[in-house]
Amino acid sequence: MKRLLGMVLAALLLAACSTPVETSDVESKIETSLAEKGFTATVDCPEGMKSRQGTTSDCIATFDDDTIGRVEVRWQNDEGDLVWQVQPVQ
């Protein structure tokens, strides 16, 4: 019983360490960065994203030539700082 209680407490603490982020802000950051590199794309990320250092989230980028890419977002900290990379979807 103590072990189960400890696992539940650990899960609650981990959940408390993540910070909700505005999906539209993440999409905009990626779209702007792509535009600076000469690419036009619309990025769609799931609602309810949370930043927690070391975790990842996936978004989808649709480029102006209808190419689709999977955008892996890696959270650098709990404040919403991120790095991302696009991988082609086959």
PyMOL Python script that loads the backbone (N, CA, C, O; Angstrom):
from pymol import cmd

cmd.read_pdbstr("""\
ATOM      1  N   MET A   1       0.823  -1.197   0.000  1.00  0.00           N
ATOM      2  CA  MET A   1       0.000   0.000   0.000  1.00  0.00           C
ATOM      3  C   MET A   1       0.866   1.261   0.000  1.00  0.00           C
ATOM      4  O   MET A   1       0.581   2.218  -0.719  1.00  0.00           O
ATOM      5  N   LYS A   2       1.939   1.252   0.822  1.00  0.00           N
ATOM      6  CA  LYS A   2       2.818   2.414   0.874  1.00  0.00           C
ATOM      7  C   LYS A   2       3.476   2.652  -0.484  1.00  0.00           C
ATOM      8  O   LYS A   2       3.669   3.792  -0.906  1.00  0.00           O
ATOM      9  N   ARG A   3       3.818   1.547  -1.161  1.00  0.00           N
ATOM     10  CA  ARG A   3       4.448   1.685  -2.472  1.00  0.00           C
ATOM     11  C   ARG A   3       3.488   2.334  -3.476  1.00  0.00           C
ATOM     12  O   ARG A   3       3.887   3.211  -4.241  1.00  0.00           O
ATOM     13  N   LEU A   4       2.237   1.903  -3.469  1.00  0.00           N
ATOM     14  CA  LEU A   4       1.229   2.471  -4.362  1.00  0.00           C
ATOM     15  C   LEU A   4       1.030   3.952  -4.066  1.00  0.00           C
ATOM     16  O   LEU A   4       0.943   4.765  -4.986  1.00  0.00           O
ATOM     17  N   LEU A   5       0.959   4.301  -2.797  1.00  0.00           N
ATOM     18  CA  LEU A   5       0.797   5.698  -2.398  1.00  0.00           C
ATOM     19  C   LEU A   5       1.989   6.530  -2.868  1.00  0.00           C
ATOM     20  O   LEU A   5       1.824   7.660  -3.328  1.00  0.00           O
ATOM     21  N   GLY A   6       3.187   5.965  -2.750  1.00  0.00           N
ATOM     22  CA  GLY A   6       4.389   6.664  -3.205  1.00  0.00           C
ATOM     23  C   GLY A   6       4.379   6.896  -4.707  1.00  0.00           C
ATOM     24  O   GLY A   6       4.796   7.954  -5.177  1.00  0.00           O
ATOM     25  N   MET A   7       3.900   5.898  -5.472  1.00  0.00           N
ATOM     26  CA  MET A   7       3.828   6.041  -6.927  1.00  0.00           C
ATOM     27  C   MET A   7       2.816   7.103  -7.319  1.00  0.00           C
ATOM     28  O   MET A   7       3.065   7.885  -8.237  1.00  0.00           O
ATOM     29  N   VAL A   8       1.679   7.143  -6.636  1.00  0.00           N
ATOM     30  CA  VAL A   8       0.660   8.155  -6.917  1.00  0.00           C
ATOM     31  C   VAL A   8       1.195   9.539  -6.602  1.00  0.00           C
ATOM     32  O   VAL A   8       0.988  10.473  -7.377  1.00  0.00           O
ATOM     33  N   LEU A   9       1.870   9.684  -5.490  1.00  0.00           N
ATOM     34  CA  LEU A   9       2.449  10.969  -5.099  1.00  0.00           C
ATOM     35  C   LEU A   9       3.493  11.415  -6.125  1.00  0.00           C
ATOM     36  O   LEU A   9       3.527  12.588  -6.498  1.00  0.00           O
ATOM     37  N   ALA A  10       4.338  10.500  -6.580  1.00  0.00           N
ATOM     38  CA  ALA A  10       5.359  10.840  -7.580  1.00  0.00           C
ATOM     39  C   ALA A  10       4.700  11.301  -8.873  1.00  0.00           C
ATOM     40  O   ALA A  10       5.159  12.264  -9.487  1.00  0.00           O
ATOM     41  N   ALA A  11       3.638  10.634  -9.294  1.00  0.00           N
ATOM     42  CA  ALA A  11       2.931  11.030 -10.517  1.00  0.00           C
ATOM     43  C   ALA A  11       2.327  12.418 -10.371  1.00  0.00           C
ATOM     44  O   ALA A  11       2.371  13.211 -11.311  1.00  0.00           O
ATOM     45  N   LEU A  12       1.768  12.720  -9.216  1.00  0.00           N
ATOM     46  CA  LEU A  12       1.197  14.046  -8.987  1.00  0.00           C
ATOM     47  C   LEU A  12       2.270  15.124  -9.002  1.00  0.00           C
ATOM     48  O   LEU A  12       2.052  16.212  -9.536  1.00  0.00           O
ATOM     49  N   LEU A  13       3.424  14.830  -8.420  1.00  0.00           N
ATOM     50  CA  LEU A  13       4.512  15.802  -8.413  1.00  0.00           C
ATOM     51  C   LEU A  13       5.022  16.063  -9.824  1.00  0.00           C
ATOM     52  O   LEU A  13       5.313  17.206 -10.175  1.00  0.00           O
ATOM     53  N   LEU A  14       5.134  15.010 -10.638  1.00  0.00           N
ATOM     54  CA  LEU A  14       5.575  15.194 -12.019  1.00  0.00           C
ATOM     55  C   LEU A  14       4.574  16.026 -12.804  1.00  0.00           C
ATOM     56  O   LEU A  14       4.963  16.888 -13.593  1.00  0.00           O
ATOM     57  N   ALA A  15       3.309  15.778 -12.595  1.00  0.00           N
ATOM     58  CA  ALA A  15       2.273  16.551 -13.286  1.00  0.00           C
ATOM     59  C   ALA A  15       2.325  18.008 -12.864  1.00  0.00           C
ATOM     60  O   ALA A  15       2.082  18.898 -13.679  1.00  0.00           O
ATOM     61  N   ALA A  16       2.635  18.258 -11.616  1.00  0.00           N
ATOM     62  CA  ALA A  16       2.690  19.628 -11.114  1.00  0.00           C
ATOM     63  C   ALA A  16       3.874  20.392 -11.696  1.00  0.00           C
ATOM     64  O   ALA A  16       3.851  21.623 -11.728  1.00  0.00           O
ATOM     65  N   CYS A  17       4.906  19.690 -12.157  1.00  0.00           N
ATOM     66  CA  CYS A  17       6.102  20.333 -12.684  1.00  0.00           C
ATOM     67  C   CYS A  17       5.952  20.773 -14.134  1.00  0.00           C
ATOM     68  O   CYS A  17       6.814  21.490 -14.642  1.00  0.00           O
ATOM     69  N   SER A  18       4.906  20.374 -14.801  1.00  0.00           N
ATOM     70  CA  SER A  18       4.728  20.784 -16.184  1.00  0.00           C
ATOM     71  C   SER A  18       3.873  22.047 -16.241  1.00  0.00           C
ATOM     72  O   SER A  18       2.998  22.267 -15.403  1.00  0.00           O
ATOM     73  N   THR A  19       4.148  22.865 -17.247  1.00  0.00           N
ATOM     74  CA  THR A  19       3.464  24.138 -17.387  1.00  0.00           C
ATOM     75  C   THR A  19       2.653  24.143 -18.675  1.00  0.00           C
ATOM     76  O   THR A  19       3.195  23.847 -19.740  1.00  0.00           O
ATOM     77  N   PRO A  20       1.356  24.476 -18.601  1.00  0.00           N
ATOM     78  CA  PRO A  20       0.565  24.573 -19.830  1.00  0.00           C
ATOM     79  C   PRO A  20       1.116  25.697 -20.715  1.00  0.00           C
ATOM     80  O   PRO A  20       1.556  26.734 -20.220  1.00  0.00           O
ATOM     81  N   VAL A  21       1.083  25.471 -22.025  1.00  0.00           N
ATOM     82  CA  VAL A  21       1.530  26.488 -22.974  1.00  0.00           C
ATOM     83  C   VAL A  21       0.411  26.760 -23.974  1.00  0.00           C
ATOM     84  O   VAL A  21      -0.427  25.897 -24.235  1.00  0.00           O
ATOM     85  N   GLU A  22       0.409  27.943 -24.518  1.00  0.00           N
ATOM     86  CA  GLU A  22      -0.564  28.314 -25.543  1.00  0.00           C
ATOM     87  C   GLU A  22      -0.148  27.657 -26.852  1.00  0.00           C
ATOM     88  O   GLU A  22       0.929  27.935 -27.380  1.00  0.00           O
ATOM     89  N   THR A  23      -0.991  26.800 -27.362  1.00  0.00           N
ATOM     90  CA  THR A  23      -0.701  26.087 -28.603  1.00  0.00           C
ATOM     91  C   THR A  23      -0.418  27.062 -29.738  1.00  0.00           C
ATOM     92  O   THR A  23       0.509  26.852 -30.521  1.00  0.00           O
ATOM     93  N   SER A  24      -1.203  28.117 -29.831  1.00  0.00           N
ATOM     94  CA  SER A  24      -1.018  29.082 -30.924  1.00  0.00           C
ATOM     95  C   SER A  24       0.351  29.760 -30.847  1.00  0.00           C
ATOM     96  O   SER A  24       0.923  30.103 -31.882  1.00  0.00           O
ATOM     97  N   ASP A  25       0.881  29.959 -29.646  1.00  0.00           N
ATOM     98  CA  ASP A  25       2.218  30.555 -29.501  1.00  0.00           C
ATOM     99  C   ASP A  25       3.298  29.626 -30.060  1.00  0.00           C
ATOM    100  O   ASP A  25       4.220  30.069 -30.744  1.00  0.00           O
ATOM    101  N   VAL A  26       3.169  28.341 -29.759  1.00  0.00           N
ATOM    102  CA  VAL A  26       4.142  27.358 -30.251  1.00  0.00           C
ATOM    103  C   VAL A  26       4.068  27.291 -31.777  1.00  0.00           C
ATOM    104  O   VAL A  26       5.096  27.315 -32.454  1.00  0.00           O
ATOM    105  N   GLU A  27       2.852  27.207 -32.312  1.00  0.00           N
ATOM    106  CA  GLU A  27       2.671  27.158 -33.765  1.00  0.00           C
ATOM    107  C   GLU A  27       3.288  28.384 -34.432  1.00  0.00           C
ATOM    108  O   GLU A  27       3.969  28.269 -35.450  1.00  0.00           O
ATOM    109  N   SER A  28       3.048  29.544 -33.858  1.00  0.00           N
ATOM    110  CA  SER A  28       3.554  30.798 -34.413  1.00  0.00           C
ATOM    111  C   SER A  28       5.085  30.846 -34.382  1.00  0.00           C
ATOM    112  O   SER A  28       5.712  31.284 -35.347  1.00  0.00           O
ATOM    113  N   LYS A  29       5.687  30.396 -33.278  1.00  0.00           N
ATOM    114  CA  LYS A  29       7.152  30.380 -33.169  1.00  0.00           C
ATOM    115  C   LYS A  29       7.758  29.530 -34.280  1.00  0.00           C
ATOM    116  O   LYS A  29       8.729  29.936 -34.918  1.00  0.00           O
ATOM    117  N   ILE A  30       7.190  28.362 -34.509  1.00  0.00           N
ATOM    118  CA  ILE A  30       7.722  27.453 -35.521  1.00  0.00           C
ATOM    119  C   ILE A  30       7.501  28.024 -36.917  1.00  0.00           C
ATOM    120  O   ILE A  30       8.411  27.996 -37.745  1.00  0.00           O
ATOM    121  N   GLU A  31       6.304  28.541 -37.191  1.00  0.00           N
ATOM    122  CA  GLU A  31       6.010  29.130 -38.506  1.00  0.00           C
ATOM    123  C   GLU A  31       6.943  30.297 -38.811  1.00  0.00           C
ATOM    124  O   GLU A  31       7.443  30.417 -39.930  1.00  0.00           O
ATOM    125  N   THR A  32       7.179  31.152 -37.826  1.00  0.00           N
ATOM    126  CA  THR A  32       8.062  32.307 -38.010  1.00  0.00           C
ATOM    127  C   THR A  32       9.489  31.858 -38.286  1.00  0.00           C
ATOM    128  O   THR A  32      10.156  32.397 -39.168  1.00  0.00           O
ATOM    129  N   SER A  33       9.948  30.883 -37.540  1.00  0.00           N
ATOM    130  CA  SER A  33      11.306  30.377 -37.736  1.00  0.00           C
ATOM    131  C   SER A  33      11.470  29.727 -39.112  1.00  0.00           C
ATOM    132  O   SER A  33      12.496  29.903 -39.770  1.00  0.00           O
ATOM    133  N   LEU A  34      10.460  28.982 -39.537  1.00  0.00           N
ATOM    134  CA  LEU A  34      10.497  28.392 -40.878  1.00  0.00           C
ATOM    135  C   LEU A  34      10.526  29.485 -41.942  1.00  0.00           C
ATOM    136  O   LEU A  34      11.268  29.377 -42.918  1.00  0.00           O
ATOM    137  N   ALA A  35       9.726  30.534 -41.764  1.00  0.00           N
ATOM    138  CA  ALA A  35       9.688  31.643 -42.722  1.00  0.00           C
ATOM    139  C   ALA A  35      11.051  32.334 -42.817  1.00  0.00           C
ATOM    140  O   ALA A  35      11.477  32.730 -43.901  1.00  0.00           O
ATOM    141  N   GLU A  36      11.725  32.475 -41.684  1.00  0.00           N
ATOM    142  CA  GLU A  36      13.059  33.083 -41.679  1.00  0.00           C
ATOM    143  C   GLU A  36      14.061  32.247 -42.464  1.00  0.00           C
ATOM    144  O   GLU A  36      15.071  32.764 -42.940  1.00  0.00           O
ATOM    145  N   LYS A  37      13.780  30.957 -42.596  1.00  0.00           N
ATOM    146  CA  LYS A  37      14.643  30.049 -43.351  1.00  0.00           C
ATOM    147  C   LYS A  37      14.165  29.891 -44.802  1.00  0.00           C
ATOM    148  O   LYS A  37      14.743  29.121 -45.568  1.00  0.00           O
ATOM    149  N   GLY A  38      13.101  30.629 -45.175  1.00  0.00           N
ATOM    150  CA  GLY A  38      12.615  30.615 -46.539  1.00  0.00           C
ATOM    151  C   GLY A  38      11.514  29.613 -46.840  1.00  0.00           C
ATOM    152  O   GLY A  38      11.224  29.344 -48.006  1.00  0.00           O
ATOM    153  N   PHE A  39      10.895  29.056 -45.801  1.00  0.00           N
ATOM    154  CA  PHE A  39       9.824  28.085 -45.993  1.00  0.00           C
ATOM    155  C   PHE A  39       8.493  28.661 -45.533  1.00  0.00           C
ATOM    156  O   PHE A  39       8.422  29.369 -44.528  1.00  0.00           O
ATOM    157  N   THR A  40       7.440  28.350 -46.282  1.00  0.00           N
ATOM    158  CA  THR A  40       6.095  28.759 -45.901  1.00  0.00           C
ATOM    159  C   THR A  40       5.345  27.508 -45.465  1.00  0.00           C
ATOM    160  O   THR A  40       5.225  26.549 -46.227  1.00  0.00           O
ATOM    161  N   ALA A  41       4.837  27.524 -44.226  1.00  0.00           N
ATOM    162  CA  ALA A  41       4.129  26.352 -43.705  1.00  0.00           C
ATOM    163  C   ALA A  41       3.096  26.778 -42.681  1.00  0.00           C
ATOM    164  O   ALA A  41       3.212  27.821 -42.037  1.00  0.00           O
ATOM    165  N   THR A  42       2.093  25.945 -42.554  1.00  0.00           N
ATOM    166  CA  THR A  42       1.112  26.078 -41.484  1.00  0.00           C
ATOM    167  C   THR A  42       1.392  24.961 -40.493  1.00  0.00           C
ATOM    168  O   THR A  42       1.497  23.797 -40.878  1.00  0.00           O
ATOM    169  N   VAL A  43       1.512  25.309 -39.221  1.00  0.00           N
ATOM    170  CA  VAL A  43       1.834  24.323 -38.187  1.00  0.00           C
ATOM    171  C   VAL A  43       0.618  24.123 -37.303  1.00  0.00           C
ATOM    172  O   VAL A  43      -0.009  25.086 -36.861  1.00  0.00           O
ATOM    173  N   ASP A  44       0.293  22.869 -37.050  1.00  0.00           N
ATOM    174  CA  ASP A  44      -0.812  22.505 -36.161  1.00  0.00           C
ATOM    175  C   ASP A  44      -0.270  21.655 -35.023  1.00  0.00           C
ATOM    176  O   ASP A  44       0.335  20.606 -35.241  1.00  0.00           O
ATOM    177  N   CYS A  45      -0.499  22.131 -33.807  1.00  0.00           N
ATOM    178  CA  CYS A  45      -0.081  21.404 -32.608  1.00  0.00           C
ATOM    179  C   CYS A  45      -1.318  21.024 -31.795  1.00  0.00           C
ATOM    180  O   CYS A  45      -2.350  21.690 -31.884  1.00  0.00           O
ATOM    181  N   PRO A  46      -1.218  19.963 -31.010  1.00  0.00           N
ATOM    182  CA  PRO A  46      -2.383  19.544 -30.219  1.00  0.00           C
ATOM    183  C   PRO A  46      -2.692  20.536 -29.101  1.00  0.00           C
ATOM    184  O   PRO A  46      -1.790  21.151 -28.531  1.00  0.00           O
ATOM    185  N   GLU A  47      -3.949  20.676 -28.806  1.00  0.00           N
ATOM    186  CA  GLU A  47      -4.365  21.510 -27.674  1.00  0.00           C
ATOM    187  C   GLU A  47      -3.901  20.852 -26.372  1.00  0.00           C
ATOM    188  O   GLU A  47      -3.722  19.636 -26.310  1.00  0.00           O
ATOM    189  N   GLY A  48      -3.714  21.652 -25.359  1.00  0.00           N
ATOM    190  CA  GLY A  48      -3.362  21.119 -24.043  1.00  0.00           C
ATOM    191  C   GLY A  48      -1.901  20.755 -23.890  1.00  0.00           C
ATOM    192  O   GLY A  48      -1.549  19.968 -23.012  1.00  0.00           O
ATOM    193  N   MET A  49      -1.041  21.317 -24.734  1.00  0.00           N
ATOM    194  CA  MET A  49       0.392  21.028 -24.611  1.00  0.00           C
ATOM    195  C   MET A  49       0.915  21.555 -23.288  1.00  0.00           C
ATOM    196  O   MET A  49       0.466  22.590 -22.794  1.00  0.00           O
ATOM    197  N   LYS A  50       1.885  20.820 -22.713  1.00  0.00           N
ATOM    198  CA  LYS A  50       2.532  21.253 -21.474  1.00  0.00           C
ATOM    199  C   LYS A  50       4.031  21.128 -21.645  1.00  0.00           C
ATOM    200  O   LYS A  50       4.532  20.151 -22.202  1.00  0.00           O
ATOM    201  N   SER A  51       4.738  22.132 -21.157  1.00  0.00           N
ATOM    202  CA  SER A  51       6.193  22.072 -21.232  1.00  0.00           C
ATOM    203  C   SER A  51       6.729  21.479 -19.934  1.00  0.00           C
ATOM    204  O   SER A  51       6.381  21.900 -18.831  1.00  0.00           O
ATOM    205  N   ARG A  52       7.582  20.496 -20.113  1.00  0.00           N
ATOM    206  CA  ARG A  52       8.294  19.907 -18.982  1.00  0.00           C
ATOM    207  C   ARG A  52       9.663  19.538 -19.512  1.00  0.00           C
ATOM    208  O   ARG A  52       9.776  18.816 -20.503  1.00  0.00           O
ATOM    209  N   GLN A  53      10.679  20.019 -18.874  1.00  0.00           N
ATOM    210  CA  GLN A  53      12.047  19.860 -19.345  1.00  0.00           C
ATOM    211  C   GLN A  53      12.332  18.420 -19.760  1.00  0.00           C
ATOM    212  O   GLN A  53      12.072  17.474 -19.017  1.00  0.00           O
ATOM    213  N   GLY A  54      12.880  18.281 -20.981  1.00  0.00           N
ATOM    214  CA  GLY A  54      13.298  16.981 -21.474  1.00  0.00           C
ATOM    215  C   GLY A  54      12.214  16.170 -22.165  1.00  0.00           C
ATOM    216  O   GLY A  54      12.503  15.107 -22.714  1.00  0.00           O
ATOM    217  N   THR A  55      10.969  16.648 -22.150  1.00  0.00           N
ATOM    218  CA  THR A  55       9.908  15.907 -22.815  1.00  0.00           C
ATOM    219  C   THR A  55       9.702  16.448 -24.227  1.00  0.00           C
ATOM    220  O   THR A  55      10.208  17.516 -24.574  1.00  0.00           O
ATOM    221  N   THR A  56       8.960  15.706 -25.031  1.00  0.00           N
ATOM    222  CA  THR A  56       8.696  16.131 -26.400  1.00  0.00           C
ATOM    223  C   THR A  56       7.201  16.151 -26.680  1.00  0.00           C
ATOM    224  O   THR A  56       6.414  15.472 -26.020  1.00  0.00           O
ATOM    225  N   SER A  57       6.836  16.937 -27.660  1.00  0.00           N
ATOM    226  CA  SER A  57       5.477  17.003 -28.180  1.00  0.00           C
ATOM    227  C   SER A  57       5.588  16.973 -29.697  1.00  0.00           C
ATOM    228  O   SER A  57       6.613  17.376 -30.246  1.00  0.00           O
ATOM    229  N   ASP A  58       4.556  16.505 -30.381  1.00  0.00           N
ATOM    230  CA  ASP A  58       4.565  16.452 -31.835  1.00  0.00           C
ATOM    231  C   ASP A  58       3.534  17.397 -32.427  1.00  0.00           C
ATOM    232  O   ASP A  58       2.406  17.503 -31.946  1.00  0.00           O
ATOM    233  N   CYS A  59       3.952  18.080 -33.484  1.00  0.00           N
ATOM    234  CA  CYS A  59       3.074  18.947 -34.258  1.00  0.00           C
ATOM    235  C   CYS A  59       3.196  18.515 -35.712  1.00  0.00           C
ATOM    236  O   CYS A  59       4.071  17.722 -36.059  1.00  0.00           O
ATOM    237  N   ILE A  60       2.322  19.033 -36.556  1.00  0.00           N
ATOM    238  CA  ILE A  60       2.357  18.741 -37.985  1.00  0.00           C
ATOM    239  C   ILE A  60       2.531  20.056 -38.749  1.00  0.00           C
ATOM    240  O   ILE A  60       1.832  21.035 -38.490  1.00  0.00           O
ATOM    241  N   ALA A  61       3.477  20.057 -39.697  1.00  0.00           N
ATOM    242  CA  ALA A  61       3.692  21.219 -40.573  1.00  0.00           C
ATOM    243  C   ALA A  61       3.243  20.851 -41.978  1.00  0.00           C
ATOM    244  O   ALA A  61       3.655  19.826 -42.521  1.00  0.00           O
ATOM    245  N   THR A  62       2.396  21.693 -42.564  1.00  0.00           N
ATOM    246  CA  THR A  62       1.982  21.530 -43.946  1.00  0.00           C
ATOM    247  C   THR A  62       2.591  22.677 -44.739  1.00  0.00           C
ATOM    248  O   THR A  62       2.253  23.841 -44.525  1.00  0.00           O
ATOM    249  N   PHE A  63       3.498  22.336 -45.663  1.00  0.00           N
ATOM    250  CA  PHE A  63       4.215  23.339 -46.436  1.00  0.00           C
ATOM    251  C   PHE A  63       3.389  23.766 -47.646  1.00  0.00           C
ATOM    252  O   PHE A  63       2.434  23.092 -48.028  1.00  0.00           O
ATOM    253  N   ASP A  64       3.773  24.900 -48.244  1.00  0.00           N
ATOM    254  CA  ASP A  64       2.995  25.459 -49.351  1.00  0.00           C
ATOM    255  C   ASP A  64       2.960  24.550 -50.582  1.00  0.00           C
ATOM    256  O   ASP A  64       2.111  24.740 -51.452  1.00  0.00           O
ATOM    257  N   ASP A  65       3.859  23.569 -50.675  1.00  0.00           N
ATOM    258  CA  ASP A  65       3.822  22.614 -51.789  1.00  0.00           C
ATOM    259  C   ASP A  65       3.077  21.334 -51.401  1.00  0.00           C
ATOM    260  O   ASP A  65       3.180  20.316 -52.086  1.00  0.00           O
ATOM    261  N   ASP A  66       2.320  21.393 -50.289  1.00  0.00           N
ATOM    262  CA  ASP A  66       1.531  20.281 -49.748  1.00  0.00           C
ATOM    263  C   ASP A  66       2.365  19.156 -49.136  1.00  0.00           C
ATOM    264  O   ASP A  66       1.825  18.099 -48.810  1.00  0.00           O
ATOM    265  N   THR A  67       3.668  19.368 -48.976  1.00  0.00           N
ATOM    266  CA  THR A  67       4.501  18.420 -48.250  1.00  0.00           C
ATOM    267  C   THR A  67       4.132  18.508 -46.774  1.00  0.00           C
ATOM    268  O   THR A  67       3.876  19.591 -46.246  1.00  0.00           O
ATOM    269  N   ILE A  68       4.108  17.356 -46.123  1.00  0.00           N
ATOM    270  CA  ILE A  68       3.767  17.322 -44.695  1.00  0.00           C
ATOM    271  C   ILE A  68       4.980  16.853 -43.906  1.00  0.00           C
ATOM    272  O   ILE A  68       5.673  15.916 -44.303  1.00  0.00           O
ATOM    273  N   GLY A  69       5.223  17.514 -42.793  1.00  0.00           N
ATOM    274  CA  GLY A  69       6.329  17.134 -41.927  1.00  0.00           C
ATOM    275  C   GLY A  69       5.872  17.003 -40.484  1.00  0.00           C
ATOM    276  O   GLY A  69       4.980  17.721 -40.032  1.00  0.00           O
ATOM    277  N   ARG A  70       6.488  16.086 -39.778  1.00  0.00           N
ATOM    278  CA  ARG A  70       6.250  15.931 -38.343  1.00  0.00           C
ATOM    279  C   ARG A  70       7.256  16.835 -37.635  1.00  0.00           C
ATOM    280  O   ARG A  70       8.460  16.744 -37.870  1.00  0.00           O
ATOM    281  N   VAL A  71       6.751  17.701 -36.770  1.00  0.00           N
ATOM    282  CA  VAL A  71       7.609  18.617 -36.032  1.00  0.00           C
ATOM    283  C   VAL A  71       7.743  18.085 -34.604  1.00  0.00           C
ATOM    284  O   VAL A  71       6.769  18.024 -33.853  1.00  0.00           O
ATOM    285  N   GLU A  72       8.960  17.706 -34.250  1.00  0.00           N
ATOM    286  CA  GLU A  72       9.209  17.256 -32.880  1.00  0.00           C
ATOM    287  C   GLU A  72       9.639  18.467 -32.059  1.00  0.00           C
ATOM    288  O   GLU A  72      10.655  19.098 -32.347  1.00  0.00           O
ATOM    289  N   VAL A  73       8.862  18.777 -31.045  1.00  0.00           N
ATOM    290  CA  VAL A  73       9.148  19.902 -30.156  1.00  0.00           C
ATOM    291  C   VAL A  73       9.752  19.325 -28.885  1.00  0.00           C
ATOM    292  O   VAL A  73       9.138  18.488 -28.224  1.00  0.00           O
ATOM    293  N   ARG A  74      10.957  19.773 -28.542  1.00  0.00           N
ATOM    294  CA  ARG A  74      11.616  19.324 -27.305  1.00  0.00           C
ATOM    295  C   ARG A  74      11.661  20.500 -26.333  1.00  0.00           C
ATOM    296  O   ARG A  74      12.211  21.560 -26.631  1.00  0.00           O
ATOM    297  N   TRP A  75      11.066  20.277 -25.164  1.00  0.00           N
ATOM    298  CA  TRP A  75      10.990  21.332 -24.145  1.00  0.00           C
ATOM    299  C   TRP A  75      12.315  21.434 -23.409  1.00  0.00           C
ATOM    300  O   TRP A  75      12.821  20.441 -22.886  1.00  0.00           O
ATOM    301  N   GLN A  76      12.874  22.635 -23.370  1.00  0.00           N
ATOM    302  CA  GLN A  76      14.166  22.880 -22.726  1.00  0.00           C
ATOM    303  C   GLN A  76      14.032  23.112 -21.228  1.00  0.00           C
ATOM    304  O   GLN A  76      14.979  22.892 -20.472  1.00  0.00           O
ATOM    305  N   ASN A  77      12.851  23.559 -20.800  1.00  0.00           N
ATOM    306  CA  ASN A  77      12.605  23.822 -19.380  1.00  0.00           C
ATOM    307  C   ASN A  77      11.095  23.858 -19.158  1.00  0.00           C
ATOM    308  O   ASN A  77      10.322  23.606 -20.083  1.00  0.00           O
ATOM    309  N   ASP A  78      10.685  24.166 -17.952  1.00  0.00           N
ATOM    310  CA  ASP A  78       9.264  24.203 -17.618  1.00  0.00           C
ATOM    311  C   ASP A  78       8.614  25.550 -17.957  1.00  0.00           C
ATOM    312  O   ASP A  78       7.412  25.722 -17.758  1.00  0.00           O
ATOM    313  N   GLU A  79       9.402  26.506 -18.468  1.00  0.00           N
ATOM    314  CA  GLU A  79       8.878  27.824 -18.788  1.00  0.00           C
ATOM    315  C   GLU A  79       8.424  27.948 -20.235  1.00  0.00           C
ATOM    316  O   GLU A  79       7.957  29.015 -20.633  1.00  0.00           O
ATOM    317  N   GLY A  80       8.546  26.894 -21.032  1.00  0.00           N
ATOM    318  CA  GLY A  80       8.064  26.933 -22.401  1.00  0.00           C
ATOM    319  C   GLY A  80       9.124  27.156 -23.460  1.00  0.00           C
ATOM    320  O   GLY A  80       8.798  27.244 -24.644  1.00  0.00           O
ATOM    321  N   ASP A  81      10.407  27.251 -23.058  1.00  0.00           N
ATOM    322  CA  ASP A  81      11.470  27.370 -24.054  1.00  0.00           C
ATOM    323  C   ASP A  81      11.604  26.045 -24.781  1.00  0.00           C
ATOM    324  O   ASP A  81      11.557  24.979 -24.168  1.00  0.00           O
ATOM    325  N   LEU A  82      11.771  26.122 -26.107  1.00  0.00           N
ATOM    326  CA  LEU A  82      11.768  24.897 -26.892  1.00  0.00           C
ATOM    327  C   LEU A  82      12.764  24.933 -28.030  1.00  0.00           C
ATOM    328  O   LEU A  82      13.216  25.998 -28.453  1.00  0.00           O
ATOM    329  N   VAL A  83      13.098  23.755 -28.514  1.00  0.00           N
ATOM    330  CA  VAL A  83      13.805  23.573 -29.776  1.00  0.00           C
ATOM    331  C   VAL A  83      12.945  22.600 -30.578  1.00  0.00           C
ATOM    332  O   VAL A  83      12.169  21.836 -30.004  1.00  0.00           O
ATOM    333  N   TRP A  84      13.083  22.626 -31.898  1.00  0.00           N
ATOM    334  CA  TRP A  84      12.245  21.769 -32.715  1.00  0.00           C
ATOM    335  C   TRP A  84      12.993  21.332 -33.946  1.00  0.00           C
ATOM    336  O   TRP A  84      13.981  21.947 -34.346  1.00  0.00           O
ATOM    337  N   GLN A  85      12.503  20.248 -34.550  1.00  0.00           N
ATOM    338  CA  GLN A  85      13.035  19.798 -35.835  1.00  0.00           C
ATOM    339  C   GLN A  85      11.908  19.183 -36.640  1.00  0.00           C
ATOM    340  O   GLN A  85      10.975  18.602 -36.086  1.00  0.00           O
ATOM    341  N   VAL A  86      12.007  19.317 -37.951  1.00  0.00           N
ATOM    342  CA  VAL A  86      10.994  18.771 -38.854  1.00  0.00           C
ATOM    343  C   VAL A  86      11.528  17.494 -39.476  1.00  0.00           C
ATOM    344  O   VAL A  86      12.668  17.438 -39.937  1.00  0.00           O
ATOM    345  N   GLN A  87      10.693  16.477 -39.480  1.00  0.00           N
ATOM    346  CA  GLN A  87      11.017  15.215 -40.130  1.00  0.00           C
ATOM    347  C   GLN A  87       9.935  14.931 -41.166  1.00  0.00           C
ATOM    348  O   GLN A  87       8.749  15.093 -40.881  1.00  0.00           O
ATOM    349  N   PRO A  88      10.334  14.507 -42.373  1.00  0.00           N
ATOM    350  CA  PRO A  88       9.325  14.233 -43.408  1.00  0.00           C
ATOM    351  C   PRO A  88       8.393  13.096 -42.998  1.00  0.00           C
ATOM    352  O   PRO A  88       8.808  12.146 -42.333  1.00  0.00           O
ATOM    353  N   VAL A  89       7.143  13.205 -43.399  1.00  0.00           N
ATOM    354  CA  VAL A  89       6.163  12.146 -43.162  1.00  0.00           C
ATOM    355  C   VAL A  89       6.053  11.383 -44.476  1.00  0.00           C
ATOM    356  O   VAL A  89       5.873  11.971 -45.542  1.00  0.00           O
ATOM    357  N   GLN A  90       6.163  10.074 -44.375  1.00  0.00           N
ATOM    358  CA  GLN A  90       6.109   9.272 -45.603  1.00  0.00           C
ATOM    359  C   GLN A  90       4.798   8.551 -45.745  1.00  0.00           C
ATOM    360  O   GLN A  90       4.591   7.834 -46.723  1.00  0.00           O
TER     361      GLN A  90
END
""", "prot")
cmd.dss("prot")
cmd.show_as("cartoon", "prot")
cmd.util.cbc("prot")
cmd.orient("prot")
